[in-house]
């Protein structure tokens, strides 16, 4: 998604500078054209050769360096940039940019660019919380800069608090969100459900399934990258939630139903990717059921059919997408589900198909709506997520 994009990374003097090598590598793997500009202080923390090796571009430091490709390097690179990220951004570089001081290669280039500009502060917590630094960050935001708030934790100086530069993965997500995806869902509110539910038997045991949440999380991430305002209602999973997404964690089918029904009226589209338990114990024991000779019987009752409820209460213009995981008669069962649940789209996949199913990073799905069906080849779940959103746009009125 970053192929053909030019990303300029400004690196200032901070111990976190070494982490930007990882970010540069990630961007290059996505076929971005990456250029690194360092302050002289930054060279005390990481050698420019590291960036030159990773990016295959000269690492710029000296404004008056004569060994460069362009006639006026800082202006040419500023024009070429699709995005400019300063990370780590020291208090010094933040103050200079906020004050309009352009006395080195980094500050002169960022002053000249019209590209989106991101700032990721990294410093001692007391320095970060200093009113002068905070005022400078607010000033940059008023000028259109996007400030990436630092993480909290143990700092290199020994203090604990805000000031840690976010990890390269999160910085990469910010870049992806800015320039790495189509912003064709801006202004749309999308609700995604993901993961399994757990239905308690006693304080120790529960009924659940093998869902890992990967497919639902991929849909939430893809919608977020494309500009949607995403709410993710998730059962218990072991994967990190996508950034910039409103995460609501639940355990049981009842909890998921409550949250989804509460949120549904506000949504333009709902993607029900969660594997919600169909049954739950009628009685939940207060104490652990002790092991005894012979078998055990647990009486079950149906949980609420969330997809059916959503279909029956769908407002005009709202798009409803459900999922069907089957082990046999895939298309017949999926088409039946489309009709009985009053859905607009069913994403069907079989547990028997190689590359599909729970826990994999790939999937093989068939998209079924009232017009017909479309079989997709083996794809990553990220690719499937984008394909689902594309199909929703194609066959629905919710995007208009």
LUMBA-72861 format. One record per residue (C-alpha): residue in three letters; residue number from 1; x, y, z. Coordinates in steps of 0.5 Angstrom, whole numbers, padded with zeros to 4 digits. Layout:
BEGIN
{site "ALA", NUM, {X, Y, Z}}
...
# end
This chain:
BEGIN
{site "UNK", 1, {0000, 0000, 0000}}
{site "UNK", 2, {0006, 0005, 0001}}
{site "UNK", 3, {0009, 0003, -0006}}
{site "UNK", 4, {0011, 0009, -0010}}
{site "UNK", 5, {0010, 0013, -0004}}
{site "UNK", 6, {0016, 0018, -0001}}
{site "UNK", 7, {0017, 0018, 0007}}
{site "UNK", 8, {0022, 0023, 0010}}
{site "UNK", 9, {0024, 0021, 0017}}
{site "UNK", 10, {0027, 0026, 0021}}
{site "UNK", 11, {0031, 0023, 0027}}
{site "UNK", 12, {0033, 0028, 0033}}
{site "UNK", 13, {0038, 0027, 0039}}
{site "UNK", 14, {0034, 0022, 0043}}
{site "UNK", 15, {0036, 0015, 0046}}
{site "UNK", 16, {0030, 0012, 0042}}
{site "UNK", 17, {0033, 0014, 0035}}
{site "UNK", 18, {0036, 0007, 0034}}
{site "UNK", 19, {0029, 0004, 0034}}
{site "UNK", 20, {0028, 0008, 0027}}
{site "UNK", 21, {0032, 0003, 0024}}
{site "UNK", 22, {0027, -0002, 0025}}
{site "UNK", 23, {0021, 0003, 0022}}
{site "UNK", 24, {0025, 0005, 0016}}
{site "UNK", 25, {0026, -0003, 0015}}
{site "UNK", 26, {0019, -0004, 0015}}
{site "UNK", 27, {0017, 0002, 0010}}
{site "UNK", 28, {0022, -0001, 0005}}
{site "UNK", 29, {0019, -0008, 0006}}
{site "UNK", 30, {0013, -0004, 0004}}
{site "UNK", 31, {0016, -0001, -0002}}
{site "UNK", 32, {0016, 0006, 0000}}
{site "UNK", 33, {0022, 0011, -0002}}
{site "UNK", 34, {0025, 0012, 0005}}
{site "UNK", 35, {0029, 0018, 0006}}
{site "UNK", 36, {0033, 0020, 0013}}
{site "UNK", 37, {0035, 0027, 0015}}
{site "UNK", 38, {0039, 0027, 0022}}
{site "UNK", 39, {0041, 0032, 0027}}
{site "UNK", 40, {0048, 0032, 0029}}
{site "UNK", 41, {0046, 0030, 0036}}
{site "UNK", 42, {0042, 0024, 0033}}
{site "UNK", 43, {0049, 0021, 0030}}
{site "UNK", 44, {0051, 0020, 0037}}
{site "UNK", 45, {0046, 0015, 0038}}
{site "UNK", 46, {0046, 0011, 0031}}
{site "UNK", 47, {0051, 0012, 0025}}
{site "UNK", 48, {0048, 0014, 0019}}
{site "UNK", 49, {0051, 0008, 0015}}
{site "UNK", 50, {0045, 0004, 0018}}
{site "UNK", 51, {0040, 0008, 0015}}
{site "UNK", 52, {0044, 0009, 0008}}
{site "UNK", 53, {0044, 0001, 0008}}
{site "UNK", 54, {0037, 0000, 0010}}
{site "UNK", 55, {0034, 0005, 0005}}
{site "UNK", 56, {0039, 0005, -0001}}
{site "UNK", 57, {0039, 0013, 0000}}
{site "UNK", 58, {0044, 0018, 0003}}
{site "UNK", 59, {0042, 0020, 0010}}
{site "UNK", 60, {0042, 0027, 0010}}
{site "UNK", 61, {0045, 0031, 0016}}
{site "UNK", 62, {0049, 0038, 0013}}
{site "UNK", 63, {0045, 0043, 0010}}
{site "UNK", 64, {0051, 0045, 0006}}
{site "UNK", 65, {0053, 0038, 0004}}
{site "UNK", 66, {0055, 0039, -0004}}
{site "UNK", 67, {0055, 0031, -0005}}
{site "UNK", 68, {0048, 0031, -0006}}
{site "UNK", 69, {0043, 0029, -0012}}
{site "UNK", 70, {0039, 0035, -0012}}
{site "UNK", 71, {0040, 0043, -0013}}
{site "UNK", 72, {0037, 0045, -0007}}
{site "UNK", 73, {0036, 0039, -0003}}
{site "UNK", 74, {0032, 0041, 0003}}
{site "UNK", 75, {0027, 0044, -0002}}
{site "UNK", 76, {0027, 0038, -0007}}
{site "UNK", 77, {0026, 0033, -0002}}
{site "UNK", 78, {0021, 0037, 0001}}
{site "UNK", 79, {0017, 0037, -0005}}
{site "UNK", 80, {0018, 0030, -0006}}
{site "UNK", 81, {0015, 0028, 0000}}
{site "UNK", 82, {0008, 0024, 0001}}
{site "UNK", 83, {0009, 0024, 0009}}
{site "UNK", 84, {0014, 0027, 0014}}
{site "UNK", 85, {0015, 0024, 0021}}
{site "UNK", 86, {0020, 0027, 0026}}
{site "UNK", 87, {0021, 0021, 0031}}
{site "UNK", 88, {0024, 0021, 0036}}
{site "UNK", 89, {0023, 0029, 0037}}
{site "UNK", 90, {0027, 0032, 0042}}
{site "UNK", 91, {0024, 0038, 0046}}
{site "UNK", 92, {0030, 0042, 0042}}
{site "UNK", 93, {0027, 0040, 0035}}
{site "UNK", 94, {0020, 0041, 0037}}
{site "UNK", 95, {0022, 0048, 0040}}
{site "UNK", 96, {0025, 0050, 0034}}
{site "UNK", 97, {0020, 0048, 0029}}
{site "UNK", 98, {0014, 0051, 0033}}
{site "UNK", 99, {0019, 0057, 0033}}
{site "UNK", 100, {0020, 0057, 0026}}
{site "UNK", 101, {0027, 0056, 0027}}
{site "UNK", 102, {0031, 0053, 0021}}
{site "UNK", 103, {0038, 0052, 0022}}
{site "UNK", 104, {0039, 0045, 0020}}
{site "UNK", 105, {0037, 0040, 0015}}
{site "UNK", 106, {0032, 0037, 0018}}
{site "UNK", 107, {0028, 0044, 0020}}
{site "UNK", 108, {0029, 0047, 0014}}
{site "UNK", 109, {0026, 0041, 0010}}
{site "UNK", 110, {0020, 0040, 0014}}
{site "UNK", 111, {0019, 0048, 0014}}
{site "UNK", 112, {0019, 0047, 0006}}
{site "UNK", 113, {0014, 0041, 0006}}
{site "UNK", 114, {0007, 0041, 0004}}
{site "UNK", 115, {0006, 0034, 0006}}
{site "UNK", 116, {0003, 0031, 0012}}
{site "UNK", 117, {0007, 0032, 0018}}
{site "UNK", 118, {0008, 0028, 0024}}
{site "UNK", 119, {0011, 0029, 0031}}
{site "UNK", 120, {0013, 0023, 0036}}
{site "UNK", 121, {0016, 0026, 0042}}
{site "UNK", 122, {0021, 0022, 0046}}
{site "UNK", 123, {0024, 0025, 0052}}
{site "UNK", 124, {0025, 0025, 0060}}
{site "UNK", 125, {0018, 0025, 0063}}
{site "UNK", 126, {0019, 0032, 0067}}
{site "UNK", 127, {0021, 0035, 0060}}
{site "UNK", 128, {0015, 0032, 0056}}
{site "UNK", 129, {0011, 0035, 0062}}
{site "UNK", 130, {0014, 0042, 0062}}
{site "UNK", 131, {0009, 0047, 0060}}
{site "UNK", 132, {0014, 0050, 0055}}
{site "UNK", 133, {0014, 0043, 0051}}
{site "UNK", 134, {0007, 0042, 0052}}
{site "UNK", 135, {0005, 0049, 0049}}
{site "UNK", 136, {0010, 0048, 0043}}
{site "UNK", 137, {0006, 0041, 0042}}
{site "UNK", 138, {0000, 0045, 0042}}
{site "UNK", 139, {0002, 0050, 0037}}
{site "UNK", 140, {0005, 0045, 0032}}
{site "UNK", 141, {-0002, 0042, 0032}}
{site "UNK", 142, {-0005, 0049, 0031}}
{site "UNK", 143, {-0001, 0049, 0025}}
{site "UNK", 144, {-0003, 0042, 0022}}
{site "UNK", 145, {0002, 0038, 0025}}
{site "UNK", 146, {0000, 0031, 0028}}
{site "UNK", 147, {0003, 0030, 0035}}
{site "UNK", 148, {0003, 0022, 0036}}
{site "UNK", 149, {0003, 0022, 0044}}
{site "UNK", 150, {0009, 0018, 0047}}
{site "UNK", 151, {0008, 0012, 0051}}
{site "UNK", 152, {0008, 0011, 0059}}
{site "UNK", 153, {0013, 0007, 0062}}
{site "UNK", 154, {0020, 0006, 0065}}
{site "UNK", 155, {0025, 0011, 0061}}
{site "UNK", 156, {0032, 0011, 0060}}
{site "UNK", 157, {0034, 0016, 0065}}
{site "UNK", 158, {0031, 0012, 0070}}
{site "UNK", 159, {0024, 0016, 0071}}
{site "UNK", 160, {0017, 0013, 0070}}
{site "UNK", 161, {0012, 0016, 0066}}
{site "UNK", 162, {0010, 0019, 0059}}
{site "UNK", 163, {0016, 0020, 0055}}
{site "UNK", 164, {0017, 0014, 0051}}
{site "UNK", 165, {0017, 0014, 0044}}
{site "UNK", 166, {0012, 0009, 0041}}
{site "UNK", 167, {0014, 0003, 0038}}
{site "UNK", 168, {0016, 0002, 0031}}
{site "UNK", 169, {0009, -0002, 0029}}
{site "UNK", 170, {0005, 0004, 0032}}
{site "UNK", 171, {0009, 0009, 0028}}
{site "UNK", 172, {0008, 0005, 0022}}
{site "UNK", 173, {0001, 0005, 0023}}
{site "UNK", 174, {0000, 0012, 0023}}
{site "UNK", 175, {0004, 0013, 0017}}
{site "UNK", 176, {-0001, 0007, 0014}}
{site "UNK", 177, {-0007, 0011, 0016}}
{site "UNK", 178, {-0004, 0018, 0013}}
{site "UNK", 179, {-0002, 0015, 0006}}
{site "UNK", 180, {-0002, 0008, 0006}}
{site "UNK", 181, {-0010, 0007, 0004}}
{site "UNK", 182, {-0015, 0009, 0000}}
{site "UNK", 183, {-0019, 0014, 0005}}
{site "UNK", 184, {-0026, 0012, 0002}}
{site "UNK", 185, {-0029, 0011, 0008}}
{site "UNK", 186, {-0028, 0017, 0012}}
{site "UNK", 187, {-0034, 0019, 0016}}
{site "UNK", 188, {-0037, 0012, 0016}}
{site "UNK", 189, {-0039, 0009, 0022}}
{site "UNK", 190, {-0037, 0001, 0022}}
{site "UNK", 191, {-0039, -0004, 0028}}
{site "UNK", 192, {-0034, -0010, 0028}}
{site "UNK", 193, {-0035, -0016, 0032}}
{site "UNK", 194, {-0029, -0021, 0033}}
{site "UNK", 195, {-0027, -0027, 0037}}
{site "UNK", 196, {-0031, -0032, 0041}}
{site "UNK", 197, {-0035, -0032, 0047}}
{site "UNK", 198, {-0034, -0036, 0053}}
{site "UNK", 199, {-0041, -0039, 0057}}
{site "UNK", 200, {-0039, -0040, 0064}}
{site "UNK", 201, {-0041, -0047, 0067}}
{site "UNK", 202, {-0038, -0046, 0074}}
{site "UNK", 203, {-0032, -0041, 0076}}
{site "UNK", 204, {-0027, -0045, 0073}}
{site "UNK", 205, {-0030, -0048, 0066}}
{site "UNK", 206, {-0033, -0045, 0060}}
{site "UNK", 207, {-0036, -0047, 0053}}
{site "UNK", 208, {-0033, -0043, 0048}}
{site "UNK", 209, {-0030, -0045, 0041}}
{site "UNK", 210, {-0023, -0044, 0037}}
{site "UNK", 211, {-0024, -0037, 0034}}
{site "UNK", 212, {-0018, -0033, 0035}}
{site "UNK", 213, {-0021, -0026, 0032}}
{site "UNK", 214, {-0016, -0025, 0027}}
{site "UNK", 215, {-0021, -0024, 0021}}
{site "UNK", 216, {-0025, -0019, 0025}}
{site "UNK", 217, {-0019, -0015, 0027}}
{site "UNK", 218, {-0017, -0015, 0020}}
{site "UNK", 219, {-0024, -0012, 0018}}
{site "UNK", 220, {-0023, -0007, 0024}}
{site "UNK", 221, {-0016, -0005, 0022}}
{site "UNK", 222, {-0018, -0005, 0014}}
{site "UNK", 223, {-0024, 0000, 0015}}
{site "UNK", 224, {-0020, 0004, 0020}}
{site "UNK", 225, {-0014, 0005, 0015}}
{site "UNK", 226, {-0019, 0007, 0010}}
{site "UNK", 227, {-0022, 0013, 0014}}
{site "UNK", 228, {-0028, 0010, 0018}}
{site "UNK", 229, {-0030, 0011, 0025}}
{site "UNK", 230, {-0029, 0004, 0028}}
{site "UNK", 231, {-0032, 0001, 0034}}
{site "UNK", 232, {-0030, -0007, 0035}}
{site "UNK", 233, {-0034, -0011, 0040}}
{site "UNK", 234, {-0029, -0017, 0042}}
{site "UNK", 235, {-0029, -0023, 0045}}
{site "UNK", 236, {-0023, -0026, 0049}}
{site "UNK", 237, {-0017, -0026, 0044}}
{site "UNK", 238, {-0010, -0026, 0045}}
{site "UNK", 239, {-0008, -0021, 0039}}
{site "UNK", 240, {-0007, -0013, 0040}}
{site "UNK", 241, {-0013, -0009, 0038}}
{site "UNK", 242, {-0012, -0004, 0032}}
{site "UNK", 243, {-0010, 0003, 0033}}
{site "UNK", 244, {-0015, 0008, 0033}}
{site "UNK", 245, {-0021, 0004, 0034}}
{site "UNK", 246, {-0026, 0004, 0040}}
{site "UNK", 247, {-0025, -0003, 0043}}
{site "UNK", 248, {-0030, -0006, 0047}}
{site "UNK", 249, {-0028, -0012, 0051}}
{site "UNK", 250, {-0034, -0017, 0053}}
{site "UNK", 251, {-0034, -0025, 0055}}
{site "UNK", 252, {-0041, -0028, 0054}}
{site "UNK", 253, {-0046, -0028, 0048}}
{site "UNK", 254, {-0050, -0024, 0053}}
{site "UNK", 255, {-0045, -0018, 0054}}
{site "UNK", 256, {-0044, -0018, 0046}}
{site "UNK", 257, {-0051, -0018, 0045}}
{site "UNK", 258, {-0052, -0012, 0050}}
{site "UNK", 259, {-0046, -0008, 0047}}
{site "UNK", 260, {-0048, -0009, 0039}}
{site "UNK", 261, {-0056, -0008, 0040}}
{site "UNK", 262, {-0054, -0001, 0044}}
{site "UNK", 263, {-0049, 0001, 0039}}
{site "UNK", 264, {-0052, -0001, 0032}}
{site "UNK", 265, {-0057, 0004, 0031}}
{site "UNK", 266, {-0051, 0009, 0030}}
{site "UNK", 267, {-0048, 0005, 0025}}
{site "UNK", 268, {-0047, 0006, 0018}}
{site "UNK", 269, {-0045, -0002, 0017}}
{site "UNK", 270, {-0044, -0008, 0022}}
{site "UNK", 271, {-0040, -0013, 0020}}
{site "UNK", 272, {-0041, -0019, 0025}}
{site "UNK", 273, {-0035, -0023, 0025}}
{site "UNK", 274, {-0035, -0026, 0032}}
{site "UNK", 275, {-0036, -0033, 0033}}
{site "UNK", 276, {-0042, -0033, 0038}}
{site "UNK", 277, {-0044, -0039, 0042}}
{site "UNK", 278, {-0050, -0041, 0040}}
{site "UNK", 279, {-0052, -0045, 0047}}
{site "UNK", 280, {-0050, -0043, 0054}}
{site "UNK", 281, {-0051, -0047, 0061}}
{site "UNK", 282, {-0058, -0046, 0064}}
{site "UNK", 283, {-0055, -0046, 0070}}
{site "UNK", 284, {-0048, -0043, 0072}}
{site "UNK", 285, {-0046, -0046, 0079}}
{site "UNK", 286, {-0043, -0042, 0084}}
{site "UNK", 287, {-0038, -0047, 0086}}
{site "UNK", 288, {-0033, -0051, 0082}}
{site "UNK", 289, {-0036, -0058, 0080}}
{site "UNK", 290, {-0032, -0063, 0083}}
{site "UNK", 291, {-0030, -0069, 0079}}
{site "UNK", 292, {-0034, -0075, 0080}}
{site "UNK", 293, {-0035, -0082, 0077}}
{site "UNK", 294, {-0039, -0083, 0071}}
{site "UNK", 295, {-0041, -0078, 0066}}
{site "UNK", 296, {-0044, -0071, 0067}}
{site "UNK", 297, {-0050, -0067, 0064}}
{site "UNK", 298, {-0050, -0060, 0063}}
{site "UNK", 299, {-0057, -0057, 0060}}
{site "UNK", 300, {-0056, -0052, 0055}}
{site "UNK", 301, {-0061, -0046, 0052}}
{site "UNK", 302, {-0060, -0042, 0046}}
{site "UNK", 303, {-0057, -0035, 0046}}
{site "UNK", 304, {-0060, -0029, 0043}}
{site "UNK", 305, {-0059, -0029, 0035}}
{site "UNK", 306, {-0055, -0023, 0035}}
{site "UNK", 307, {-0055, -0023, 0027}}
{site "UNK", 308, {-0062, -0024, 0026}}
{site "UNK", 309, {-0064, -0019, 0031}}
{site "UNK", 310, {-0060, -0014, 0027}}
{site "UNK", 311, {-0063, -0016, 0021}}
{site "UNK", 312, {-0070, -0015, 0024}}
{site "UNK", 313, {-0068, -0008, 0026}}
{site "UNK", 314, {-0064, -0006, 0021}}
{site "UNK", 315, {-0065, 0002, 0019}}
{site "UNK", 316, {-0066, 0004, 0012}}
{site "UNK", 317, {-0059, 0005, 0009}}
{site "UNK", 318, {-0055, 0001, 0014}}
{site "UNK", 319, {-0051, -0005, 0011}}
{site "UNK", 320, {-0051, -0012, 0015}}
{site "UNK", 321, {-0045, -0017, 0014}}
{site "UNK", 322, {-0045, -0024, 0017}}
{site "UNK", 323, {-0040, -0029, 0017}}
{site "UNK", 324, {-0042, -0037, 0016}}
{site "UNK", 325, {-0037, -0042, 0018}}
{site "UNK", 326, {-0039, -0049, 0016}}
{site "UNK", 327, {-0036, -0056, 0015}}
{site "UNK", 328, {-0041, -0058, 0010}}
{site "UNK", 329, {-0046, -0055, 0005}}
{site "UNK", 330, {-0043, -0049, 0005}}
{site "UNK", 331, {-0046, -0045, 0000}}
{site "UNK", 332, {-0053, -0048, 0001}}
{site "UNK", 333, {-0052, -0046, 0009}}
{site "UNK", 334, {-0050, -0039, 0007}}
{site "UNK", 335, {-0055, -0037, 0003}}
{site "UNK", 336, {-0060, -0040, 0008}}
{site "UNK", 337, {-0057, -0035, 0013}}
{site "UNK", 338, {-0057, -0029, 0008}}
{site "UNK", 339, {-0065, -0030, 0008}}
{site "UNK", 340, {-0067, -0032, 0015}}
{site "UNK", 341, {-0062, -0027, 0018}}
{site "UNK", 342, {-0064, -0021, 0013}}
{site "UNK", 343, {-0057, -0020, 0012}}
{site "UNK", 344, {-0054, -0016, 0006}}
{site "UNK", 345, {-0048, -0020, 0005}}
{site "UNK", 346, {-0045, -0027, 0008}}
{site "UNK", 347, {-0038, -0028, 0008}}
{site "UNK", 348, {-0038, -0036, 0008}}
{site "UNK", 349, {-0032, -0040, 0009}}
{site "UNK", 350, {-0031, -0048, 0010}}
{site "UNK", 351, {-0027, -0051, 0016}}
{site "UNK", 352, {-0025, -0056, 0011}}
{site "UNK", 353, {-0021, -0052, 0006}}
{site "UNK", 354, {-0014, -0051, 0006}}
{site "UNK", 355, {-0012, -0044, 0008}}
{site "UNK", 356, {-0018, -0043, 0011}}
{site "UNK", 357, {-0021, -0043, 0018}}
{site "UNK", 358, {-0019, -0041, 0025}}
{site "UNK", 359, {-0012, -0039, 0027}}
{site "UNK", 360, {-0009, -0038, 0020}}
{site "UNK", 361, {-0007, -0032, 0017}}
{site "UNK", 362, {-0010, -0033, 0011}}
{site "UNK", 363, {-0017, -0035, 0009}}
{site "UNK", 364, {-0021, -0037, 0003}}
{site "UNK", 365, {-0028, -0034, 0002}}
{site "UNK", 366, {-0034, -0034, -0002}}
{site "UNK", 367, {-0038, -0027, -0002}}
{site "UNK", 368, {-0046, -0028, -0002}}
{site "UNK", 369, {-0051, -0023, -0003}}
{site "UNK", 370, {-0058, -0023, -0006}}
{site "UNK", 371, {-0055, -0022, -0013}}
{site "UNK", 372, {-0051, -0028, -0013}}
{site "UNK", 373, {-0044, -0030, -0011}}
{site "UNK", 374, {-0037, -0029, -0012}}
{site "UNK", 375, {-0031, -0034, -0010}}
{site "UNK", 376, {-0025, -0031, -0008}}
{site "UNK", 377, {-0018, -0034, -0008}}
{site "UNK", 378, {-0013, -0036, -0002}}
{site "UNK", 379, {-0012, -0029, 0001}}
{site "UNK", 380, {-0009, -0026, 0007}}
{site "UNK", 381, {-0014, -0024, 0012}}
{site "UNK", 382, {-0012, -0017, 0011}}
{site "UNK", 383, {-0013, -0018, 0003}}
{site "UNK", 384, {-0020, -0021, 0005}}
{site "UNK", 385, {-0022, -0015, 0009}}
{site "UNK", 386, {-0021, -0010, 0004}}
{site "UNK", 387, {-0025, -0015, -0001}}
{site "UNK", 388, {-0030, -0015, 0004}}
{site "UNK", 389, {-0031, -0007, 0005}}
{site "UNK", 390, {-0030, -0007, -0003}}
{site "UNK", 391, {-0036, -0011, -0004}}
{site "UNK", 392, {-0040, -0008, 0001}}
{site "UNK", 393, {-0039, -0001, -0003}}
{site "UNK", 394, {-0041, -0004, -0009}}
{site "UNK", 395, {-0047, -0008, -0007}}
{site "UNK", 396, {-0050, -0003, -0002}}
{site "UNK", 397, {-0053, 0004, -0001}}
{site "UNK", 398, {-0050, 0005, 0006}}
{site "UNK", 399, {-0043, 0009, 0003}}
{site "UNK", 400, {-0047, 0014, -0001}}
# end
